[in-house]
């Protein structure tokens, strides 16, 4: 079935706004998602004619995509949005998603490799890279079919780094932007990638009219990689920052859009009845009169949960006065458990928490309260009661937890923040800053945060909340859209 070229605005991302569960009887049950893109598209309204192109992630999604054919999903399932879901062959998707996007590009940008033994770019990787190219080409084909003349296309993240260049070749009339939700690696580390792959990713993004990032630091690193790997020219703005990259007769402008927290949604949702119930249960588990150090993360390697637990253990060792007076509420929700390294990391988190409880716990005090089952209401409850929030990633594109806690906190919360989180650029002035590798320094920072006077903590929290909500999801999306329209 031919697809009418009619969409004036398109969004492309690996994950879409809806997923499907496939019943034994063949029925499909939709589950709608949230996040910045969903909020952004709702901001422009259903009458804008926007289309969201995404991949089918599981059997239910693939069945829904097959039933839709080259058309769109049932609008009743998507909140009225037009969504085209791509039925990419499962082996191609798995190789592109797990083999390249999550096991290579993610590792490079978050500096996660143990370089004496990894990476190893062998024949298996080359097959995975071919799948990544095919996966990106499927998106480029669908976008080219859907887009009206001169349409605006917003391509999201490292999964789809090749799409702008591939789409430019198919539809040179389009206005194309790419947004990176991850950090960007510095040139020396980025060049761990095979030379042709390193160049191919950069060329792909430079196929767009704009390349946007969460912070100026990540934009600068991208520009540095373009210069080092491709020999491209970096155009500087009046303040000396990288404003554009010129390469092979084209100029790609660089943008910075620091995604913020959705204050209205968080404040309303955090006062719901189910959150109140979780809050009461947590308070009972913690015990009366005790301070709390809260962290909420996926068990993603870059989140640095293990060193956070080691720092807490060191705090109890060096400051015995905190024993029985503080509880570390650690939510470590399993992530990417289809990858062995992530399963092993999740298990290490669990074992370390048990060791701390065995070493320091007493009959009436459990030093670490660890939860591994994802529960958003419980996370919001922890935000409300947190005295200290620990956000110590090795490297993070932004880290919305650092922005969400100050918005929801009831009494004010001291933020212990890694200087390697993108959020540091906006929140660092009112946070207790840590080097994420320095366990001893993080233990000292936790002690400092716990001792912050109530009035100072409340004042800092107000400033943190104001900075954290400066560019909420709808505005974040719309600023990118307007920038592409204006360029």
Buried (B, 14 or more C-beta within 10 A) or exposed (E): EEBEEEBBBBBBBBBBBBBBEBEEEEEBEBEEEEBBBBBBBBBBEEEBBBBBBBBBBBEBBBBBBEBBEEEBBBEEBBBEBBBBBBBBEEEBBBBBBBBBBBBBBBBBBBBBBEEEEBBEBEEEBEEBBBBBBBBBBBBBBBBBBBBBEEBBBBBBBBBBBBBBBBBBEBBEEBBBBBBBBBBBBBBEBBBBBBEEBBBBBBBBBBBBBBBBBBBBBBBBBBBBBBBBBBEBBBBEEEEEBBBBBBBEEBBBBBBBBBBBBBBEBBBEBBEEEBBBEBBEEBBEEBEEEBBBBBBBBBBBBBBBBBBBBBBBBBBBEEBEEBBBEBBBBBBBBBBBEEBEEBBEBBEBBBEBBEEBBEEBBEEEBBBBBBBBEEBBBBBBBBBBBBBBBBBBBBBBBBBBBBBBBBBBBEEBBBBBBBEBBBBBBBBBEBBBBBBBEBBEBBBBBBBEBBEBEEEEBBEBBEEBBEBBBEBBBBBBBBBBBEBBEEB
